[in-house]
Amino acid sequence: MKSIFETAREDGRLSTSVAMLQAGGMAETLRGEGEYTAFFPTNEAYSGFPREVLDAITDDRGRLEGMILYHVIQGKLTTQELARMEAIRTLQGDHLDISGPPEAMRLNDAAVIQPDVECTNGIYHVIDRVLLPRAVEARVRGRV
């Protein structure tokens, strides 16, 4: 078994998410010790994201880091465990809304399309949309 970062790097559907982790300086965190739960949007999820918003985020390391941290939670949580919650605080500081049963879980507007990928330092879930913290979304949309 490999770390969250190494396991995600081997999944061709997640190459954009992996590139974002590297650009935002989070690759080492998700390669190292600790237990984390990460939510990785597919490459297709980024294609549905407005290009100007994505550019505004990737051009600003602080915004990029905020967006990445919004996709990560401290601790290892399966969809079974997440389904017992209504919301959860991310490493970015904002909350994700959780709805639906484990087999049809949604985080904000994103659906979990592959749950519970086990790794040495936690777990990740593949999602069909990019999650954007409300504060980052407001700042980015205000500048575009």
N, CA, C and O atoms as a GROMACS GRO file, in nm:
protein
  576
    1MET      N    1   0.085  -0.119   0.000
    1MET     CA    2   0.000   0.000   0.000
    1MET      C    3   0.090   0.124   0.000
    1MET      O    4   0.198   0.125   0.059
    2LYS      N    5   0.044   0.228  -0.066
    2LYS     CA    6   0.121   0.352  -0.080
    2LYS      C    7   0.046   0.469  -0.014
    2LYS      O    8  -0.069   0.455   0.029
    3SER      N    9   0.114   0.584  -0.008
    3SER     CA   10   0.054   0.704   0.051
    3SER      C   11  -0.060   0.756  -0.037
    3SER      O   12  -0.079   0.712  -0.150
    4ILE      N   13  -0.136   0.849   0.018
    4ILE     CA   14  -0.246   0.911  -0.058
    4ILE      C   15  -0.192   0.971  -0.188
    4ILE      O   16  -0.247   0.947  -0.295
    5PHE      N   17  -0.084   1.048  -0.178
    5PHE     CA   18  -0.030   1.114  -0.297
    5PHE      C   19   0.018   1.012  -0.400
    5PHE      O   20  -0.015   1.022  -0.518
    6GLU      N   21   0.095   0.912  -0.355
    6GLU     CA   22   0.149   0.813  -0.448
    6GLU      C   23   0.038   0.731  -0.514
    6GLU      O   24   0.047   0.700  -0.632
    7THR      N   25  -0.065   0.695  -0.438
    7THR     CA   26  -0.176   0.617  -0.493
    7THR      C   27  -0.253   0.700  -0.596
    7THR      O   28  -0.286   0.651  -0.704
    8ALA      N   29  -0.282   0.826  -0.562
    8ALA     CA   30  -0.354   0.914  -0.655
    8ALA      C   31  -0.274   0.938  -0.782
    8ALA      O   32  -0.330   0.946  -0.892
    9ARG      N   33  -0.142   0.951  -0.767
    9ARG     CA   34  -0.055   0.977  -0.883
    9ARG      C   35  -0.064   0.863  -0.985
    9ARG      O   36  -0.043   0.886  -1.104
   10GLU      N   37  -0.094   0.742  -0.940
   10GLU     CA   38  -0.103   0.627  -1.030
   10GLU      C   39  -0.239   0.614  -1.098
   10GLU      O   40  -0.257   0.529  -1.186
   11ASP      N   41  -0.335   0.698  -1.060
   11ASP     CA   42  -0.470   0.694  -1.118
   11ASP      C   43  -0.479   0.801  -1.227
   11ASP      O   44  -0.480   0.921  -1.197
   12GLY      N   45  -0.485   0.760  -1.351
   12GLY     CA   46  -0.487   0.853  -1.464
   12GLY      C   47  -0.602   0.952  -1.461
   12GLY      O   48  -0.592   1.060  -1.521
   13ARG      N   49  -0.711   0.918  -1.393
   13ARG     CA   50  -0.826   1.010  -1.384
   13ARG      C   51  -0.796   1.130  -1.296
   13ARG      O   52  -0.871   1.228  -1.299
   14LEU      N   53  -0.689   1.124  -1.217
   14LEU     CA   54  -0.662   1.227  -1.116
   14LEU      C   55  -0.538   1.311  -1.146
   14LEU      O   56  -0.488   1.378  -1.056
   15SER      N   57  -0.489   1.310  -1.268
   15SER     CA   58  -0.364   1.382  -1.299
   15SER      C   59  -0.374   1.532  -1.274
   15SER      O   60  -0.276   1.593  -1.232
   16THR      N   61  -0.489   1.593  -1.298
   16THR     CA   62  -0.504   1.737  -1.270
   16THR      C   63  -0.501   1.763  -1.120
   16THR      O   64  -0.436   1.857  -1.076
   17SER      N   65  -0.569   1.681  -1.042
   17SER     CA   66  -0.566   1.697  -0.896
   17SER      C   67  -0.424   1.679  -0.843
   17SER      O   68  -0.382   1.753  -0.754
   18VAL      N   69  -0.352   1.582  -0.896
   18VAL     CA   70  -0.214   1.557  -0.852
   18VAL      C   71  -0.126   1.678  -0.887
   18VAL      O   72  -0.043   1.720  -0.806
   19ALA      N   73  -0.144   1.733  -1.007
   19ALA     CA   74  -0.067   1.851  -1.048
   19ALA      C   75  -0.098   1.971  -0.956
   19ALA      O   76  -0.008   2.048  -0.922
   20MET      N   77  -0.224   1.986  -0.918
   20MET     CA   78  -0.263   2.093  -0.825
   20MET      C   79  -0.195   2.074  -0.689
   20MET      O   80  -0.146   2.170  -0.630
   21LEU      N   81  -0.193   1.950  -0.640
   21LEU     CA   82  -0.126   1.922  -0.512
   21LEU      C   83   0.020   1.962  -0.518
   21LEU      O   84   0.072   2.022  -0.424
   22GLN      N   85   0.086   1.929  -0.627
   22GLN     CA   86   0.227   1.962  -0.641
   22GLN      C   87   0.247   2.114  -0.650
   22GLN      O   88   0.335   2.169  -0.584
   23ALA      N   89   0.166   2.181  -0.730
   23ALA     CA   90   0.178   2.326  -0.745
   23ALA      C   91   0.147   2.400  -0.615
   23ALA      O   92   0.206   2.504  -0.587
   24GLY      N   93   0.055   2.346  -0.538
   24GLY     CA   94   0.014   2.410  -0.413
   24GLY      C   95   0.095   2.370  -0.292
   24GLY      O   96   0.067   2.415  -0.180
   25GLY      N   97   0.197   2.285  -0.312
   25GLY     CA   98   0.284   2.246  -0.203
   25GLY      C   99   0.227   2.145  -0.106
   25GLY      O  100   0.277   2.133   0.006
   26MET      N  101   0.123   2.073  -0.145
   26MET     CA  102   0.059   1.976  -0.054
   26MET      C  103   0.101   1.832  -0.081
   26MET      O  104   0.062   1.742  -0.006
   27ALA      N  105   0.179   1.807  -0.185
   27ALA     CA  106   0.219   1.670  -0.218
   27ALA      C  107   0.292   1.605  -0.102
   27ALA      O  108   0.265   1.489  -0.069
   28GLU      N  109   0.384   1.678  -0.040
   28GLU     CA  110   0.461   1.621   0.071
   28GLU      C  111   0.372   1.586   0.190
   28GLU      O  112   0.393   1.484   0.255
   29THR      N  113   0.274   1.671   0.219
   29THR     CA  114   0.183   1.643   0.330
   29THR      C  115   0.110   1.512   0.307
   29THR      O  116   0.099   1.430   0.398
   30LEU      N  117   0.059   1.492   0.185
   30LEU     CA  118  -0.019   1.372   0.156
   30LEU      C  119   0.069   1.251   0.120
   30LEU      O  120   0.020   1.143   0.088
   31ARG      N  121   0.199   1.272   0.127
   31ARG     CA  122   0.295   1.164   0.107
   31ARG      C  123   0.350   1.119   0.244
   31ARG      O  124   0.402   1.009   0.256
   32GLY      N  125   0.337   1.205   0.344
   32GLY     CA  126   0.400   1.184   0.474
   32GLY      C  127   0.312   1.115   0.576
   32GLY      O  128   0.214   1.048   0.544
   33GLU      N  129   0.353   1.134   0.702
   33GLU     CA  130   0.284   1.073   0.815
   33GLU      C  131   0.148   1.139   0.839
   33GLU      O  132   0.113   1.239   0.776
   34GLY      N  133   0.073   1.079   0.929
   34GLY     CA  134  -0.056   1.137   0.965
   34GLY      C  135  -0.168   1.062   0.899
   34GLY      O  136  -0.146   0.980   0.810
   35GLU      N  137  -0.286   1.089   0.943
   35GLU     CA  138  -0.402   1.030   0.878
   35GLU      C  139  -0.488   1.141   0.821
   35GLU      O  140  -0.526   1.235   0.891
   36TYR      N  141  -0.516   1.130   0.693
   36TYR     CA  142  -0.596   1.229   0.621
   36TYR      C  143  -0.705   1.161   0.541
   36TYR      O  144  -0.696   1.044   0.506
   37THR      N  145  -0.807   1.238   0.513
   37THR     CA  146  -0.909   1.199   0.416
   37THR      C  147  -0.905   1.307   0.309
   37THR      O  148  -0.918   1.426   0.338
   38ALA      N  149  -0.887   1.265   0.184
   38ALA     CA  150  -0.881   1.360   0.073
   38ALA      C  151  -0.996   1.331  -0.024
   38ALA      O  152  -1.040   1.217  -0.039
   39PHE      N  153  -1.042   1.436  -0.089
   39PHE     CA  154  -1.145   1.426  -0.192
   39PHE      C  155  -1.082   1.475  -0.321
   39PHE      O  156  -1.049   1.593  -0.333
   40PHE      N  157  -1.066   1.386  -0.418
   40PHE     CA  158  -0.998   1.421  -0.542
   40PHE      C  159  -1.096   1.430  -0.658
   40PHE      O  160  -1.159   1.331  -0.695
   41PRO      N  161  -1.110   1.550  -0.717
   41PRO     CA  162  -1.193   1.564  -0.838
   41PRO      C  163  -1.123   1.494  -0.956
   41PRO      O  164  -1.000   1.493  -0.965
   42THR      N  165  -1.202   1.437  -1.044
   42THR     CA  166  -1.147   1.376  -1.166
   42THR      C  167  -1.101   1.487  -1.261
   42THR      O  168  -1.136   1.604  -1.244
   43ASN      N  169  -1.022   1.449  -1.360
   43ASN     CA  170  -0.979   1.545  -1.462
   43ASN      C  171  -1.101   1.607  -1.529
   43ASN      O  172  -1.102   1.727  -1.558
   44GLU      N  173  -1.203   1.527  -1.552
   44GLU     CA  174  -1.326   1.575  -1.614
   44GLU      C  175  -1.394   1.683  -1.529
   44GLU      O  176  -1.454   1.776  -1.583
   45ALA      N  177  -1.383   1.671  -1.398
   45ALA     CA  178  -1.443   1.771  -1.308
   45ALA      C  179  -1.382   1.909  -1.331
   45ALA      O  180  -1.453   2.010  -1.324
   46TYR      N  181  -1.254   1.914  -1.359
   46TYR     CA  182  -1.189   2.043  -1.384
   46TYR      C  183  -1.232   2.102  -1.519
   46TYR      O  184  -1.236   2.224  -1.534
   47SER      N  185  -1.265   2.018  -1.615
   47SER     CA  186  -1.307   2.070  -1.746
   47SER      C  187  -1.441   2.141  -1.737
   47SER      O  188  -1.471   2.226  -1.821
   48GLY      N  189  -1.523   2.107  -1.638
   48GLY     CA  190  -1.652   2.173  -1.620
   48GLY      C  191  -1.641   2.300  -1.536
   48GLY      O  192  -1.740   2.369  -1.515
   49PHE      N  193  -1.522   2.330  -1.489
   49PHE     CA  194  -1.497   2.446  -1.404
   49PHE      C  195  -1.467   2.566  -1.492
   49PHE      O  196  -1.392   2.551  -1.589
   50PRO      N  197  -1.523   2.684  -1.464
   50PRO     CA  198  -1.494   2.801  -1.549
   50PRO      C  199  -1.343   2.828  -1.557
   50PRO      O  200  -1.277   2.842  -1.455
   51ARG      N  201  -1.291   2.835  -1.678
   51ARG     CA  202  -1.146   2.850  -1.702
   51ARG      C  203  -1.089   2.974  -1.632
   51ARG      O  204  -0.982   2.968  -1.572
   52GLU      N  205  -1.162   3.085  -1.639
   52GLU     CA  206  -1.110   3.209  -1.578
   52GLU      C  207  -1.101   3.198  -1.426
   52GLU      O  208  -1.012   3.257  -1.364
   53VAL      N  209  -1.192   3.123  -1.366
   53VAL     CA  210  -1.189   3.102  -1.221
   53VAL      C  211  -1.072   3.011  -1.185
   53VAL      O  212  -0.998   3.038  -1.090
   54LEU      N  213  -1.054   2.904  -1.262
   54LEU     CA  214  -0.944   2.812  -1.237
   54LEU      C  215  -0.809   2.883  -1.254
   54LEU      O  216  -0.717   2.864  -1.174
   55ASP      N  217  -0.797   2.966  -1.359
   55ASP     CA  218  -0.674   3.043  -1.380
   55ASP      C  219  -0.647   3.139  -1.264
   55ASP      O  220  -0.533   3.152  -1.220
   56ALA      N  221  -0.751   3.205  -1.216
   56ALA     CA  222  -0.736   3.299  -1.105
   56ALA      C  223  -0.688   3.227  -0.979
   56ALA      O  224  -0.613   3.284  -0.899
   57ILE      N  225  -0.730   3.103  -0.961
   57ILE     CA  226  -0.687   3.026  -0.845
   57ILE      C  227  -0.544   2.977  -0.862
   57ILE      O  228  -0.462   2.991  -0.771
   58THR      N  229  -0.514   2.918  -0.977
   58THR     CA  230  -0.380   2.862  -0.996
   58THR      C  231  -0.273   2.969  -1.006
   58THR      O  232  -0.155   2.941  -0.981
   59ASP      N  233  -0.310   3.091  -1.043
   59ASP     CA  234  -0.212   3.201  -1.051
   59ASP      C  235  -0.178   3.259  -0.914
   59ASP      O  236  -0.085   3.340  -0.904
   60ASP      N  237  -0.250   3.221  -0.811
   60ASP     CA  238  -0.229   3.275  -0.676
   60ASP      C  239  -0.209   3.158  -0.581
   60ASP      O  240  -0.302   3.084  -0.551
   61ARG      N  241  -0.085   3.141  -0.534
   61ARG     CA  242  -0.054   3.024  -0.451
   61ARG      C  243  -0.141   3.017  -0.325
   61ARG      O  244  -0.178   2.908  -0.283
   62GLY      N  245  -0.174   3.131  -0.266
   62GLY     CA  246  -0.260   3.131  -0.148
   62GLY      C  247  -0.398   3.077  -0.178
   62GLY      O  248  -0.452   2.997  -0.101
   63ARG      N  249  -0.455   3.120  -0.288
   63ARG     CA  250  -0.588   3.069  -0.329
   63ARG      C  251  -0.581   2.921  -0.363
   63ARG      O  252  -0.669   2.843  -0.326
   64LEU      N  253  -0.474   2.883  -0.434
   64LEU     CA  254  -0.457   2.743  -0.472
   64LEU      C  255  -0.445   2.656  -0.347
   64LEU      O  256  -0.509   2.551  -0.338
   65GLU      N  257  -0.365   2.699  -0.252
   65GLU     CA  258  -0.350   2.624  -0.128
   65GLU      C  259  -0.484   2.613  -0.054
   65GLU      O  260  -0.517   2.507  -0.001
   66GLY      N  261  -0.560   2.722  -0.052
   66GLY     CA  262  -0.692   2.720   0.012
   66GLY      C  263  -0.786   2.621  -0.054
   66GLY      O  264  -0.860   2.550   0.013
   67MET      N  265  -0.784   2.618  -0.187
   67MET     CA  266  -0.870   2.525  -0.259
   67MET      C  267  -0.828   2.380  -0.230
   67MET      O  268  -0.914   2.295  -0.207
   68ILE      N  269  -0.698   2.353  -0.230
   68ILE     CA  270  -0.650   2.218  -0.202
   68ILE      C  271  -0.688   2.177  -0.060
   68ILE      O  272  -0.739   2.067  -0.038
   69LEU      N  273  -0.662   2.264   0.037
   69LEU     CA  274  -0.691   2.232   0.177
   69LEU      C  275  -0.841   2.211   0.200
   69LEU      O  276  -0.880   2.142   0.295
   70TYR      N  277  -0.924   2.269   0.114
   70TYR     CA  278  -1.069   2.248   0.123
   70TYR      C  279  -1.108   2.106   0.081
   70TYR      O  280  -1.220   2.062   0.107
   71HIS      N  281  -1.016   2.035   0.016
   71HIS     CA  282  -1.039   1.898  -0.027
   71HIS      C  283  -0.978   1.794   0.068
   71HIS      O  284  -0.977   1.675   0.038
   72VAL      N  285  -0.927   1.840   0.184
   72VAL     CA  286  -0.859   1.749   0.277
   72VAL      C  287  -0.912   1.768   0.419
   72VAL      O  288  -0.938   1.880   0.463
   73ILE      N  289  -0.927   1.656   0.489
   73ILE     CA  290  -0.976   1.653   0.627
   73ILE      C  291  -0.872   1.580   0.712
   73ILE      O  292  -0.811   1.483   0.668
   74GLN      N  293  -0.854   1.628   0.834
   74GLN     CA  294  -0.766   1.557   0.927
   74GLN      C  295  -0.836   1.429   0.973
   74GLN      O  296  -0.954   1.433   1.008
   75GLY      N  297  -0.766   1.317   0.972
   75GLY     CA  298  -0.823   1.190   1.015
   75GLY      C  299  -0.868   1.107   0.896
   75GLY      O  300  -0.888   1.159   0.786
   76LYS      N  301  -0.884   0.979   0.920
   76LYS     CA  302  -0.924   0.884   0.815
   76LYS      C  303  -1.072   0.852   0.831
   76LYS      O  304  -1.113   0.792   0.930
   77LEU      N  305  -1.152   0.894   0.733
   77LEU     CA  306  -1.297   0.875   0.740
   77LEU      C  307  -1.351   0.806   0.615
   77LEU      O  308  -1.334   0.855   0.503
   78THR      N  309  -1.415   0.693   0.635
   78THR     CA  310  -1.478   0.622   0.524
   78THR      C  311  -1.612   0.690   0.493
   78THR      O  312  -1.658   0.776   0.568
   79THR      N  313  -1.673   0.650   0.382
   79THR     CA  314  -1.805   0.706   0.350
   79THR      C  315  -1.908   0.663   0.454
   79THR      O  316  -2.003   0.736   0.482
   80GLN      N  317  -1.891   0.545   0.513
   80GLN     CA  318  -1.982   0.501   0.620
   80GLN      C  319  -1.975   0.600   0.738
   80GLN      O  320  -2.078   0.637   0.794
   81GLU      N  321  -1.854   0.641   0.774
   81GLU     CA  322  -1.838   0.735   0.886
   81GLU      C  323  -1.886   0.875   0.848
   81GLU      O  324  -1.951   0.942   0.928
   82LEU      N  325  -1.854   0.918   0.727
   82LEU     CA  326  -1.896   1.051   0.681
   82LEU      C  327  -2.048   1.062   0.674
   82LEU      O  328  -2.104   1.168   0.702
   83ALA      N  329  -2.114   0.953   0.638
   83ALA     CA  330  -2.261   0.954   0.622
   83ALA      C  331  -2.333   0.982   0.753
   83ALA      O  332  -2.450   1.020   0.752
   84ARG      N  333  -2.267   0.965   0.865
   84ARG     CA  334  -2.328   0.993   0.995
   84ARG      C  335  -2.315   1.140   1.034
   84ARG      O  336  -2.359   1.181   1.142
   85MET      N  337  -2.255   1.221   0.946
   85MET     CA  338  -2.234   1.363   0.974
   85MET      C  339  -2.314   1.449   0.877
   85MET      O  340  -2.349   1.405   0.767
   86GLU      N  341  -2.342   1.572   0.919
   86GLU     CA  342  -2.408   1.667   0.829
   86GLU      C  343  -2.308   1.759   0.762
   86GLU      O  344  -2.332   1.809   0.652
   87ALA      N  345  -2.194   1.781   0.828
   87ALA     CA  346  -2.089   1.867   0.775
   87ALA      C  347  -1.959   1.829   0.844
   87ALA      O  348  -1.958   1.766   0.949
   88ILE      N  349  -1.847   1.870   0.781
   88ILE     CA  350  -1.717   1.844   0.842
   88ILE      C  351  -1.622   1.957   0.808
   88ILE      O  352  -1.625   2.013   0.698
   89ARG      N  353  -1.537   1.990   0.904
   89ARG     CA  354  -1.440   2.098   0.886
   89ARG      C  355  -1.318   2.047   0.807
   89ARG      O  356  -1.264   1.941   0.838
   90THR      N  357  -1.278   2.122   0.708
   90THR     CA  358  -1.162   2.086   0.626
   90THR      C  359  -1.036   2.151   0.683
   90THR      O  360  -1.043   2.234   0.773
   91LEU      N  361  -0.920   2.112   0.630
   91LEU     CA  362  -0.794   2.175   0.673
   91LEU      C  363  -0.790   2.323   0.635
   91LEU      O  364  -0.714   2.400   0.694
   92GLN      N  365  -0.871   2.363   0.539
   92GLN     CA  366  -0.878   2.503   0.498
   92GLN      C  367  -0.952   2.586   0.603
   92GLN      O  368  -0.932   2.707   0.612
   93GLY      N  369  -1.037   2.520   0.683
   93GLY     CA  370  -1.110   2.590   0.789
   93GLY      C  371  -1.259   2.602   0.764
   93GLY      O  372  -1.335   2.621   0.859
   94ASP      N  373  -1.302   2.593   0.640
   94ASP     CA  374  -1.444   2.599   0.607
   94ASP      C  375  -1.502   2.458   0.619
   94ASP      O  376  -1.428   2.362   0.640
   95HIS      N  377  -1.632   2.448   0.607
   95HIS     CA  378  -1.699   2.318   0.621
   95HIS      C  379  -1.750   2.267   0.487
   95HIS      O  380  -1.787   2.345   0.399
   96LEU      N  381  -1.753   2.136   0.473
   96LEU     CA  382  -1.818   2.070   0.361
   96LEU      C  383  -1.952   2.018   0.412
   96LEU      O  384  -1.959   1.960   0.520
   97ASP      N  385  -2.058   2.039   0.336
   97ASP     CA  386  -2.188   1.982   0.369
   97ASP      C  387  -2.191   1.839   0.318
   97ASP      O  388  -2.148   1.811   0.206
   98ILE      N  389  -2.241   1.748   0.400
   98ILE     CA  390  -2.247   1.606   0.366
   98ILE      C  391  -2.394   1.564   0.358
   98ILE      O  392  -2.471   1.594   0.449
   99SER      N  393  -2.431   1.496   0.250
   99SER     CA  394  -2.569   1.448   0.240
   99SER      C  395  -2.570   1.313   0.169
   99SER      O  396  -2.477   1.277   0.097
  100GLY      N  397  -2.677   1.239   0.192
  100GLY     CA  398  -2.697   1.110   0.126
  100GLY      C  399  -2.633   0.994   0.199
  100GLY      O  400  -2.549   1.013   0.287
  101PRO      N  401  -2.674   0.874   0.161
  101PRO     CA  402  -2.617   0.753   0.220
  101PRO      C  403  -2.477   0.728   0.163
  101PRO      O  404  -2.440   0.791   0.064
  102PRO      N  405  -2.399   0.638   0.222
  102PRO     CA  406  -2.262   0.612   0.175
  102PRO      C  407  -2.254   0.580   0.025
  102PRO      O  408  -2.159   0.622  -0.041
  103GLU      N  409  -2.351   0.506  -0.027
  103GLU     CA  410  -2.343   0.466  -0.168
  103GLU      C  411  -2.388   0.577  -0.265
  103GLU      O  412  -2.374   0.561  -0.386
  104ALA      N  413  -2.440   0.688  -0.215
  104ALA     CA  414  -2.480   0.801  -0.300
  104ALA      C  415  -2.446   0.933  -0.230
  104ALA      O  416  -2.525   1.028  -0.233
  105MET      N  417  -2.331   0.938  -0.169
  105MET     CA  418  -2.292   1.055  -0.090
  105MET      C  419  -2.259   1.176  -0.176
  105MET      O  420  -2.203   1.165  -0.285
  106ARG      N  421  -2.296   1.293  -0.122
  106ARG     CA  422  -2.262   1.420  -0.186
  106ARG      C  423  -2.190   1.507  -0.084
  106ARG      O  424  -2.226   1.510   0.034
  107LEU      N  425  -2.090   1.578  -0.132
  107LEU     CA  426  -2.016   1.676  -0.053
  107LEU      C  427  -2.039   1.809  -0.123
  107LEU      O  428  -1.991   1.830  -0.235
  108ASN      N  429  -2.112   1.898  -0.059
  108ASN     CA  430  -2.162   2.019  -0.127
  108ASN      C  431  -2.235   1.972  -0.252
  108ASN      O  432  -2.334   1.900  -0.240
  109ASP      N  433  -2.188   2.010  -0.371
  109ASP     CA  434  -2.255   1.968  -0.495
  109ASP      C  435  -2.187   1.849  -0.563
  109ASP      O  436  -2.231   1.807  -0.670
  110ALA      N  437  -2.082   1.796  -0.505
  110ALA     CA  438  -2.005   1.690  -0.568
  110ALA      C  439  -2.051   1.552  -0.521
  110ALA      O  440  -2.078   1.530  -0.403
  111ALA      N  441  -2.061   1.460  -0.616
  111ALA     CA  442  -2.095   1.322  -0.584
  111ALA      C  443  -1.968   1.240  -0.569
  111ALA      O  444  -1.873   1.257  -0.646
  112VAL      N  445  -1.966   1.152  -0.471
  112VAL     CA  446  -1.855   1.057  -0.456
  112VAL      C  447  -1.876   0.948  -0.559
  112VAL      O  448  -1.976   0.876  -0.554
  113ILE      N  449  -1.782   0.935  -0.652
  113ILE     CA  450  -1.798   0.834  -0.758
  113ILE      C  451  -1.709   0.711  -0.735
  113ILE      O  452  -1.733   0.606  -0.795
  114GLN      N  453  -1.608   0.723  -0.650
  114GLN     CA  454  -1.531   0.607  -0.606
  114GLN      C  455  -1.493   0.631  -0.460
  114GLN      O  456  -1.407   0.714  -0.431
  115PRO      N  457  -1.558   0.559  -0.369
  115PRO     CA  458  -1.530   0.580  -0.227
  115PRO      C  459  -1.415   0.495  -0.174
  115PRO      O  460  -1.375   0.396  -0.235
  116ASP      N  461  -1.363   0.537  -0.061
  116ASP     CA  462  -1.280   0.454   0.026
  116ASP      C  463  -1.158   0.390  -0.039
  116ASP      O  464  -1.141   0.268  -0.033
  117VAL      N  465  -1.072   0.471  -0.101
  117VAL     CA  466  -0.946   0.420  -0.155
  117VAL      C  467  -0.845   0.424  -0.040
  117VAL      O  468  -0.799   0.531   0.001
  118GLU      N  469  -0.811   0.306   0.012
  118GLU     CA  470  -0.724   0.294   0.129
  118GLU      C  471  -0.578   0.323   0.094
  118GLU      O  472  -0.529   0.281  -0.011
  119CYS      N  473  -0.510   0.396   0.182
  119CYS     CA  474  -0.370   0.432   0.164
  119CYS      C  475  -0.298   0.418   0.298
  119CYS      O  476  -0.363   0.401   0.401
  120THR      N  477  -0.166   0.423   0.298
  120THR     CA  478  -0.091   0.406   0.422
  120THR      C  479  -0.116   0.519   0.522
  120THR      O  480  -0.111   0.496   0.643
  121ASN      N  481  -0.142   0.639   0.472
  121ASN     CA  482  -0.159   0.755   0.562
  121ASN      C  483  -0.300   0.811   0.558
  121ASN      O  484  -0.322   0.929   0.587
  122GLY      N  485  -0.396   0.728   0.522
  122GLY     CA  486  -0.535   0.773   0.522
  122GLY      C  487  -0.616   0.708   0.413
  122GLY      O  488  -0.599   0.590   0.381
  123ILE      N  489  -0.706   0.787   0.356
  123ILE     CA  490  -0.802   0.736   0.260
  123ILE      C  491  -0.840   0.850   0.166
  123ILE      O  492  -0.832   0.966   0.205
  124TYR      N  493  -0.880   0.817   0.044
  124TYR     CA  494  -0.936   0.922  -0.040
  124TYR      C  495  -1.059   0.872  -0.112
  124TYR      O  496  -1.082   0.752  -0.128
  125HIS      N  497  -1.138   0.970  -0.156
  125HIS     CA  498  -1.262   0.945  -0.228
  125HIS      C  499  -1.255   1.026  -0.358
  125HIS      O  500  -1.217   1.143  -0.355
  126VAL      N  501  -1.292   0.966  -0.468
  126VAL     CA  502  -1.293   1.036  -0.597
  126VAL      C  503  -1.430   1.102  -0.614
  126VAL      O  504  -1.533   1.039  -0.592
  127ILE      N  505  -1.429   1.231  -0.652
  127ILE     CA  506  -1.554   1.306  -0.667
  127ILE      C  507  -1.566   1.362  -0.810
  127ILE      O  508  -1.468   1.369  -0.884
  128ASP      N  509  -1.688   1.400  -0.846
  128ASP     CA  510  -1.715   1.442  -0.984
  128ASP      C  511  -1.715   1.593  -1.005
  128ASP      O  512  -1.742   1.640  -1.116
  129ARG      N  513  -1.686   1.670  -0.901
  129ARG     CA  514  -1.680   1.817  -0.913
  129ARG      C  515  -1.568   1.872  -0.827
  129ARG      O  516  -1.526   1.810  -0.729
  130VAL      N  517  -1.520   1.989  -0.866
  130VAL     CA  518  -1.420   2.058  -0.786
  130VAL      C  519  -1.493   2.130  -0.673
  130VAL      O  520  -1.592   2.200  -0.696
  131LEU      N  521  -1.442   2.114  -0.552
  131LEU     CA  522  -1.500   2.183  -0.435
  131LEU      C  523  -1.432   2.317  -0.422
  131LEU      O  524  -1.309   2.327  -0.432
  132LEU      N  525  -1.509   2.421  -0.399
  132LEU     CA  526  -1.452   2.554  -0.383
  132LEU      C  527  -1.506   2.616  -0.256
  132LEU      O  528  -1.627   2.630  -0.241
  133PRO      N  529  -1.416   2.654  -0.164
  133PRO     CA  530  -1.464   2.719  -0.040
  133PRO      C  531  -1.541   2.845  -0.074
  133PRO      O  532  -1.509   2.916  -0.169
  134ARG      N  533  -1.643   2.872   0.005
  134ARG     CA  534  -1.727   2.989  -0.022
  134ARG      C  535  -1.646   3.119  -0.026
  134ARG      O  536  -1.668   3.203  -0.113
  135ALA      N  537  -1.553   3.136   0.068
  135ALA     CA  538  -1.474   3.259   0.074
  135ALA      C  539  -1.385   3.274  -0.049
  135ALA      O  540  -1.373   3.383  -0.104
  136VAL      N  541  -1.324   3.165  -0.093
  136VAL     CA  542  -1.238   3.169  -0.212
  136VAL      C  543  -1.323   3.197  -0.335
  136VAL      O  544  -1.285   3.277  -0.421
  137GLU      N  545  -1.437   3.130  -0.345
  137GLU     CA  546  -1.526   3.149  -0.459
  137GLU      C  547  -1.569   3.295  -0.469
  137GLU      O  548  -1.571   3.352  -0.578
  138ALA      N  549  -1.604   3.356  -0.356
  138ALA     CA  550  -1.648   3.496  -0.356
  138ALA      C  551  -1.535   3.589  -0.401
  138ALA      O  552  -1.558   3.680  -0.481
  139ARG      N  553  -1.414   3.567  -0.351
  139ARG     CA  554  -1.300   3.653  -0.388
  139ARG      C  555  -1.265   3.636  -0.534
  139ARG      O  556  -1.240   3.734  -0.604
  140VAL      N  557  -1.263   3.512  -0.581
  140VAL     CA  558  -1.226   3.485  -0.720
  140VAL      C  559  -1.329   3.541  -0.815
  140VAL      O  560  -1.293   3.607  -0.913
  141ARG      N  561  -1.455   3.516  -0.788
  141ARG     CA  562  -1.560   3.565  -0.877
  141ARG      C  563  -1.567   3.717  -0.879
  141ARG      O  564  -1.607   3.777  -0.979
  142GLY      N  565  -1.528   3.780  -0.770
  142GLY     CA  566  -1.526   3.926  -0.763
  142GLY      C  567  -1.418   3.988  -0.850
  142GLY      O  568  -1.430   4.104  -0.888
  143ARG      N  569  -1.314   3.911  -0.883
  143ARG     CA  570  -1.202   3.963  -0.961
  143ARG      C  571  -1.211   3.926  -1.108
  143ARG      O  572  -1.140   3.983  -1.191
  144VAL      N  573  -1.298   3.832  -1.141
  144VAL     CA  574  -1.306   3.785  -1.281
  144VAL      C  575  -1.404   3.870  -1.358
  144VAL      O  576  -1.425   3.848  -1.477
   0.00000   0.00000   0.00000
